[in-house]
Structure formats: C-alpha cells, structure tokens
Amino acid sequence: MIQFLASANPESVRFAIDLMVILASSALLAAAFQRFRLESIPGFLIAGILVGPHVFGIVQDSPRIEQISEIAIILLMFGIGLHLDMASIRRGMVSMLAIGVVSTLAFVGVAWVVLRLLGTPAAPALLLAMAGSISSTAVFVRVVTARKELRAIHGRVGLGISIAQDIITVAMLAMVPVVSRAVTGAAVTSGGAAGGLPNWVEFLAAAAKGLGGVTVMLAAGHYVLPRLLHLVVKAGSGELMLVVSASVALMAAVGTKVLGFSPEMGALLAGLLLASTPYRYQLSGMLAPLRDLLMAIFFTSVGLAVDPQLLLSHAGTIIAAVIGVMAVKTVLITLTTWAAGASAPASLLTGVYLGNAGEFTIVILGASAAAGGLNATQESLGVTVVIISLIASSLVIAPAHRLVPRTKSLPLSKLFRVKGLTDAPAPDGHHTEIAGHAIIAGFGPVGRALADRFDILGISYVVVELNTTTVERQAARGRMVVYGDITNPEVLESAGVHRADAVILTFPDDAAMLRACEAVRALAPTAFIAARTNYLSGSFRAQQLGADHVTVEEIATARAMEKEVLAKIQQRIDDRVRAQAERARAEEATGHASSEPA
C-alpha cells in the first residue's frame, strides 16, 4: 500500500486523502448530531467548515470534490423525478402544488422588497430571495418519516409543497445566468449581436432551439426508457438496472446542459419519465445509498468555502437573516395552507416543518456566485444562514407540536375548501383500505395460496414480487402488485407498510428473509411479521430481528411427512386387513358351499 501511494500521482493521492477526511469527519459530526436528535445535514456542513482551509486546513477546495457534488445534485433531482407520480398529481396534488407555488413566489416577493429596503442591489437581492425561498426536501422527508407523519395532512401537503419547490428550483437555476448579467454587465444592451441580428432575436432562437431539443428528448425518452428498463429487468440483474438508470440520469443532465438548460432539469425529467414504470420504487431504493453518500460529500464540500472569521464579523446580519427567513417562510406557508382549506394545526405544522432553507438554496447560491451574480461574501453568508436554519428547524418541531392543541379551536378558512386537505388521507395504491390489510412478499405457491384465501375472506393485501412476468400477470387480474425487493424501504412504503396489520414473507431465501424482518420492523413496529426459513437456527435469528411467527421448513416438512407417512402406513395396514377379511369371507363362503349335500 505504501509503495502504491509513493508511486501514485500526487494529485490523486491528495484527492484520496481529502475524500477520506471528508467522509470520516462528516460521519463523526452527523453521528454527534443524531445523538442529540438533530438532522445530519447541518453536521455535514459544520464538518466541512472544521476541516476546510479556514479552520484546520486539512482539506482544500478541490475541482474533483466539486464534480462529485454536481453528480450528487443530479442524482437527487433524478430521485425527486422518480417520486413524481403524474397520476397522483392529476388526482389531487395539483392543489398542493399550487400552495407550494403561491407560498414560494410570495416569499421571493417579500424577501426581495426587504433586501432592497436594506440597500441590496436589485439583481443580488432577487438571487438571494430565490435561494431563500427553497426549503429542505431531504430534512422534511426524514422528519415526517421518522415521526410516522407522512400520511398525515401536514405530511402530504408538505410533500406537495416540496415537490413544487423542487420544480421551481429548475426554473430558478435557468434564470440565474440571466439575472447575473445585470451584475456582470455581460448582456449587450444595444447594437445587436455579432451576426447582425438583434439580441432578442438570438435569445428567442436559442430558446426555441432549447425547447425543441427538450421536447425531442421527452418524446424519445417516453418511448425508449420504459422499454429499455423493461429489457434490463428481464435480464434479472439488479446491478445492471442501477447502472443503466444512473447512466440515463447523467445522459439527460448532459443533454439539457448542451441545450442551454441546467443539468438538474435533465435529471428531473429523466426521473419523471421513469416514474410511470412499475420499477420506480425499487429503483429509487437502490439509488438511495449512493445518493446519500454523495449528498454527504456535497454538503461537506459546501462547508469548505465558509470562513468563520467572516461569519463572526457579520454575526448580527446572519442571526437577523435566519430569524427573518424562518419567520416569514413559516407564516406564508401556514397562511397559504390554511387559506386553501387545511385546519389550523395542520397548516402550522406544515409551515414549521418547511420554515428552513435547504439543499437547493446552496445550489442556487453556488450557481449565482459562479455566474457572477453574488460575491464570495454573500455566498458564504447565505450558506451560513442555511446551516443555522437547518439546526434551528430541528429545535422548533417539538415546541410546535406543544402549540398545536391551542390552535384546534381556530375555524377553517372560507376562501377555499380543497377536499384533499380536509379528508382523511387516502390509502396507498388503488384499492379500498379495510381492516386486515396485509403485505405478501413473494408469489410462489405459498403466496398464491394466501392470496386466494385472503380473496375469500375479503382481506386487503398487496403483493411484492421481483418476477416481472408474475407482476404483469397478477396486475392484469386486478391484484395490487408492487415490483421490487421487500428489503427495499421505498418498496415497503409503496406497499403501505405503515398501515399493514401483517407482513408475510413467503420466499425461501433465508438471508433476504432476515433483511426483510429488520427492514419491516424498522418501518412498522406494531405489524405482525410471519416468515419462512429453511432451518431451525434461522427461526431464532428471525425472531431476534422482529418476526412474530416463523415457519421452519424442516420442522414443517417433518410434521407433514410424519402425518402423511403415518397415514400411508395406516392405509396399507387397513388395506391389508380388508384384503385378509375379504379372503376369509371368500374362503368361508367356499367352505360353506362345499359342505352342503349334493
């Protein structure tokens, strides 16, 4: 190893050491934050500040680290696209997306006016206002998932707002170069372009070229990507599915970059095209570990650029900015959600959960600085506001829940009454939720027997299966089937694990069964878990990981064989006794006939 490092390129060795330090420090700080029940993202940012050039100087800014960060954002946008179900949006998410758009644009307007009154020039003020309007999707999803609130009204509305903000982010990133020209003076205000055409004509031509290219990409992707992924899944290789999907995301990002749009937009569109396939949940879960690893590197690398000395000299400005961002955003989201028809408690929790700045705030700040719209001081101060707001948002959740009971007496808004904001949350899937909902993992002989019995008893169930032929066949029969691995949290979520009364693991793979027991118990602490194992030793391990009942095949086979063998032996004995009795009767009848007189 020492000889390898000695002979390696010094730049490569430096990069390897920097990456090792970033991962180690981010893991330590994230673990410390989670120990105090805080989100890990602020820990990543603070880790970058500590190991960066302005504190301990262990890691310097590296172009390779920045490239990894760009890939992290692309995969994050791709994952968000996978979660955008257009059918769900048409069925009720439109209203929630509207809340997100209205509240986000309202914040941009209020923040821009305030910054202008404080003396900030118009263009930087707009860039800062746009950046501050975006909340943290990653933190929101983690909080509502950990608190089992994803199906609550504030969880569903907050997710809709987050999706709206993620889509708006793409538009904002496209606007950053245009707004930044007002600062850099790059735009030509008179005289036309070099080719003699007016600037507005060139702008329209470029826009038409870009939109036409994106349209072609969408049309081609709509027909090619689902079929391509279907062929990959048919090959039966999960690794190939992951590689192909990641390649699609990167190719789409490069394509939109060439067309003059942001690479993030291309990744979002690629994810959106694959969201209509039955493989979306499995794919999202497979990408999650890689995405989380790259996001840790991204947030830590962002912290490298923060100068603590600069922050101390602007402490008052930072504190005021954090309070202003969180207060204004919380109030606007709360009022908008309440005006749309949600109750006061749900509106308040939605506003509090989304009152922070987020990961795409950092992306917009970085893009603005790279385009010349913001200077290094403004970018560094903006990143610090993000860090503190993320920490503060974790601390205000518990007080918000204590305040909720006091808001129950407040009336509903009379402006709008959106049905999805007042009714109980809809169940997962397209079936009606009734008592006794179960998840059947695996659809072999055991799974089919259970499904047939559940049909007779009227028990709601979802089948989770990795065989594409089985998925297509059972879906055609009207059964609710989810393609994916039962150990994948995304697949479990899509199957409705949080409301499942029972999860039945019918497949014969012991290693997968143990992983599934652990995954299901982590997401559904009260669900009944029934598992199947080949050996008695596997039963004890499965029960340790959360299984309530384990059928051991060797014991079940022994009992079944004992019963069947004894039955067969008894049948043979009975047949022999009957045969002997029949022979005896026949002999008796023959003897009786011979003794009669002629």
N, C-alpha and C positions, 0 to 999 in steps of 0.2 A: 504494500500500500504506500509506504514511504517512497519507494523507488518510482511508483506511478506518479505521485504528486510532484516529485522532483523533476520528472521528465515531461510533465504536462505543461500546457500553455499557461503562463502566469495569470492571464486574464480569466481563463476557465477555472483555475484554482480559486481565484478571488471570488468569482461568481458562486462557486460551490460553497465556499465558506460563508458568504453573505446569505445565501439561501438557507443554510443550516442555522445560522444565527437568527434569521427572521422566523423560521418555523419554531425553533426552540423557545425564543422569547415570547412569541405570540401564544404558544401553548401554555406557558407558565402564567402569563398575565390573564389569559382567558380562564384558566382554571381558578385563579385567585378571585376573579370577578364572579364566576359562577358559585364559588364558595359562599359569597355574600348575596346570592340570588340576583345578580346583576347580569345584563346581557354581555356576551363575549365580544361583540363588535367594538365597544369602547376599549376593551382590553387590548385588542389588536392594534388600535390606533395609538394607544399610550405606549405599547411595546415598540412601535416604530419610532416614537419620539425619543425613547430612552436609548435605543441602540443606534439612533441616527447620528448624523455628523454634528449636530448642535449640542448633544449631551455627552455620551460616552464615545462617540465617533467610531464605533465598531463597524458599522455599515455605511457606505457612501451611496449616493444616488447612482443607480445602475440602469443603463438602457435595457438590459436583459430583464431586470425585475419589472420595468415598466411594460415590456412586451407581455410578460406573464399576467400582469394586471389587466391589460387590454383583453387577453383571452378570457380572464375571469368574468369581466363585464359582458362579453359576448355570450358566454355560456349562461350567465344569469338571465339575460334577455331571452335567450333561447328557451330556458326553463319557464319563464313567465309566459311565453307564447304557447308552450305546451299546456298551460293551465287555463288558457282562454278557450272555453267551450262556446262556440258561436250559437249553438242551440240553446244553451242556458242563458246567454245574453239576450237572445230574442224572447225567451220566456219570462224574463223578469229582471235581468241585470241591467237593462237599459236605464231604468230609474236610478239605480245605484251608481251607475257610471255618470249619469247626469249630475248627481250630488257631488261626485268627485271633480268633475269639470268645473262646475259653478264655484265650489269652495276653493279650488286651486287658483282659478283665474281671479277670484275676489282677493285672495291673499297677494297675488302678484300686483294687483292694482293698489291695495293698501300699502304694501311694503315699498313699492316704487314711490308713492307720494311721500311717505315718511322719509325715505332716504333723500329725496330731492329737497325736502324742507331742511334736512340736516346738512345740505351743501354738497351732496354727492352728484357728480355729473350724470346726465340722463342715461347714457349707454351703460356705464358700470352699475348704476342703480338698477336698471332693468335686468342685467345679468344676475346681480345678487338677489333680486326679488324672485326671479325664475328659479334660481338654485334653492332658495329657502323654502319654496312652496312644495317641494317634494318630500314626503315622509319616507320612513324606512319600511319597506315591504318586508325585508328579512326579519327585523325585530318584531313587527306586528304579527307575522305568521307564527313566529316562535312563541310569543306571549299567549296568543289565543289558543294555540295547540297545547301548550303546557297547562293552561288553566281550563282545558276542555270547553272552550267557548266558541269554537269555530262555527257551530250550528246555531249559536245564539244570534239574535237580531243584530247586535252591535258587531259580532264577528263577521256576519255575512255582508253587512253594509260596509264595514271597514275594508273587507277584501275587495268589494266593488270599487271603493274609492282608491285603493292601492293600485288596482288594475288600470283605472282611469289615469292616475298619475304616471304610471309606467308608460302608458301610451303617449301622454302629453310630453314625457321626457324626450321621446324620439323627435317630436316636433321642435322642442326647445333646443335640442342639440343641432338640428338643422338650421335654427335661427341664430345660433351663437356666432358663426362667421359673419353673417350679415350685420348683426348688432355691433360686433367688434370693429367693423370697418369705420364706424363713427369715431372710434377712439384712435385707431391706427392711421386713418386717412387714406386707406388703400383704395377706396372706391373713387372712381373718376367721376367728377360732378359735371363736367362739360367736355365738349369736344368729341364725344363719341369714342368708339373702340378703335383699336389699331387697324381693323379691316374696313373702317369707314362706316360701319353700322352703328346706330345709336346704342347706348348701353342697355336701354330697356329691351331692345330687340334681342340682343345677345342673352340677356337674362331670361327672356321668355323662351328662346331657342334651347338654352341649357335646361330650363325647367321641363320643357316638352320632351327633350331627349331623356332626361332622368325619369320622368313619369312613364314614358313609353317603355323604357328598359325595365322598370319595376313591374309594369303590367305584364310584360313578356315573362319575367321571372315568376310572377304569381301564377300565370296561366300554365307555364311549363311545370312548375312545382306541384300545382294542383293535380295534374295527371301523372307525373313521373314519381314524385316522392312516395305517396302511399303504396304504389305498386313495387317500387324499389324496396321499401321496408318490408313489404309482404314477402318478397323473394328472400330477403335476408333472414326473416323469422322462419321461413320454411326450411332454410338450411340448418336450423337448430342450434345456432351459435349465438349465445348472449354477448360474447365479446365482440363478434362481428357487428351485431346490432348497435352496440355502443360506439364502435369506431366509425361506422357509416354515419350515424346520427351526428356525432361531433364534427365529422368532415362536412356534412351538409350545412351545419351552423356556420362553420368558418368560411365555406364557399359562398354562402349567402351574404355574409358580412363583407367579404372581399368584393362581391358583385355590386352591392349598394355603394360601397366606397368608391368604386370605379365610376359609378353613375352620378357621383356628386352628393350622395346622401351619407348619413352616418352608418358605420358598420353595425352599430347596435340595432338599427332599424331592420337591417337584413336578417340578423339573428332572430329578432322578434317575429318577422314574417315567416321564417323557416319553421319556427316552433308552432306558429299558428296553423300552418299548412298540415303539420303532423298531428295537431290536436284533434283532428277529425278521425284519426285512425284508432282502432282498439288497442294499440300498443302504447298509447300516450303515458299511462300511469307507470307501466313497467319501465319505460324509457326514462321518465323523469326521476324515478327512484334510482336507476342505475347511474344517472349523471350526478345525483346529489352529492356523493362523497367527493368526486373530483371537483365539482363546483364549490363545495365548502372549503376544500383545501386551497383552491386558487383564490377564493374570496379572502381567506386569512392572509395570504400573501399580498393581495390588493390593499386591504385596509392597513396592514403593517407598513407597506411601502408608502402609503399616503402619509403616515406619521413621520416618515423620514424627512419630509420637507418642512415640518413645523419647527419653528425656532422659539424655544421657551422664553428667551430674553425679550424677543419682540412681543410675545404674549403678555409678559409681566408689565411691559410699558404701556399696553393697551387693555389692562385688566378691566377697567371701568366700561370701556366700549364693548368688550366681549360679554360681560355679565348683562349689560343692558340689552345686547342683541339676543342673547339666549332667552331672557325673560320676554322680550318683545316677540320673538318668533313663536315660542311655545304658547304664549297667552293669545296672540292674535289668531294663530292657526287653530288652537283648541276652540276658541269662541266661534270662529267662522264655520268650522266643520260641525260643531254642536248645533248652531243655529240652522245651518242648511239641512242637516239631517232631521231636526225637529220640524222644520217648515215642510219637509217632504212627507211627514206623517208618522215618523217614529216617535215612540214615547220619550219623555224627558230622560229617564235613566239610560235607555239605550243610546240616545243622542250624546249624553255626557260622556259615557264610556268610549264611544266612537271617537269623539274629539280628543279625549285624553290619550287614547292609545296611538293616535296619529298626530299628536302635537309636536313631534320631534322633527329634526332634519334627518336625511337619510343618505344611503349609499350613492344615490344618483345626484344628490346635492354635490357630493365630492366630484362626481364625474363631470357635471356641468361646470363647476368651478375650475377643474383642470382643463377642460376644453376651452373655457373662456380665457384662462391665462395663456394657453398655448396659442390662441388666436390673437392675443394682444389686447383683449378687452378688459382684463383685470391685471393689476400688477402683482408682484410676489407678496407684498404685504396684505393686500386684500384677499388673495387666495389663502394665505396662511391663517388669517383671522377667520375666514369663512370655515375652514376645516376645523379650527378650534371650537367654533360655535356648534358644529356638528357633533364633535366629541362630547362636549358638555351637555348638549341637549339629549343625546342618547343615554348618558348616565342619569340625567335628571328624570327622563321619562320612565325609567325603571323604578325610580323612587316615588313617583306620584301615583302609581297604579293602585297601591293599597289604600291611600287616603281617598282616592276617587271612589273606590268600592264602599268605603265607610260613608261617603256622602250620598251615594245613590238612594238609600231608603228615604232621605229627606226630599227627594225630587219626585217621588211616586205620585204625590198629590197634584202635581202640575198637570194642566189639561193638555190634550192633544192639539196640534195645530189645525186650524180650519182652512188653511190655504190649499193644501193638497192632502190626499189620502191614498198613498200608494199601497196597494194590497200587500205586497211582499214585505213591507216594513211594519205591519201590524199583526199579521197572522203568525201562527207557529211555523217554525222552519220546516221546509219541505224535506222529506227523506231523500237519501241518496238514490240514484237510479230512477227508473220509470215505473216502479211498482208501488203499490199502496202499503204503507207501513202498518203492520198489525202485530199483535202480541206474538212472541215466539220467533222473532227474526233470527236466522242462523246463517253462518257462512260455511260452505262446504268446500274445502280445499282439496282439489283432485277429483277427477270424474271418471275413475275406473269403475270396476264392478261394485265396490263398496259405496262410492259416491253416488252412482246411479241408483242403487237400492235405497239409499237415504233420501235422495231427491224424489223418487217415486212415492215413498212413504209420506214425505212432507206434503206432496201434492194432495194426497188423500186426506191428510189431517188439516189442510189449509194453513200450513205454516209458511211464512215468508222466508225466502232464502236467496242467497247469491252464491253462484259457483265461481270459484277462482281456478283457472286452468291454464297451463302453458302449451297445450296442444292446440295449434291454430285450427285444425280440422274440427276438433271437438267444439271449440268455441263457436265457429261458424255454424255448425250443425245444431247446437243447442240454442243459439241465438235465433236461428230460423224457426225453432219450435216455440219461441216465445219465452224461453227461460232467461233470467237475468244472469249474464255471464261476463266476467271480467278477465281479460287476458293479463297474465302476469304471474310473478313468483309471490307466494303467500308471505315470504320473509321480507318483502319489499314494503316499507311503510306507506309509500304512495298508493300501492295496490290495496293495502288494507284500508286506507282512508276511503278510497273509491268504492270499496265493497261495504262501507258503513260499519266499520268495526266498533265505533264509539257507541252505537245503539244496538249492537248484536248481543243477544242473550247467550248464544253458543257459537263457538268456532270449532269445527270438526275437521281434523287433519287426517285424511284417508289415504294419503300416498305412502308407499313403503320405504321411503328414503329416511333412514334414522337421523343422519346429520342435518338434513333440511328440516325434519320434524323438530329437532331441538332448537334450531334457529327460529323456527316459526313460533314455538311456545314462548320464547323470550320476547320476540317482536310483538306478538299479540298481547301478552301480559303487560308490556310497557304501555301500550296504547289503550287497552281495555282491562283495567284492574279487576272489574267485577264479572267479566264474561266467563261462562263455563267453557273450558277447553277440554275437548276429547281428542286423544291422539292414538296413533297406531305405531307399534315398534316391533322389531323382529325378535329382540332378546329381552330377558328379564332385567338385565343391567340397564337397558335403555329406559325402562319404566321408572326406575328411581331417579335417573338424571332428568327425565321429562317432568316429573313431579317437582323436583327442585327448581325448575325453570318456570313453573306456573301451571302445569297441566293438572286438571281436576280428576280426570279419568284416563287411564292408559290401557288399551287392549294389547296384550303381549301375544304375538302370533304363535310363538312356540307353545305357550300355555293354552291359547285358544285352540290351536291345532291338536294339542294333546287331549283336551277335553272333547273336542269334536270327534277325534279319531277314536277315543275311548268309547264314546257314545255310539258311533257308527259301527265300530268293530264288535262291541258287545251286542249291538242289535243284529248284526250279521250272524254272529255265532249263535245267538238265541234263535234266529230264524232257521239256521241249519239244524239246530237241535230239534226245534219244533217240526221242521220238515221231516227229520229222521223219525221222530216219534209218530208223526202222522203216517209216514210210509210203513213203519212197523205195525201200527194199528190196522192199516188197510190190508197188509199181508195176513195179519192174524185173522181179520174178519173174512178174508178170502179163503184162508185155509179152513176156518171153522165152517164156512158155507160149503166148501168142497167135501169135508168130512161128514157133515150132516147129510149131504145128498147121497153119499156112498153107503151110509148105514140104513137107508130106507129100503124096505123089501121090494123086490122086482115086481 
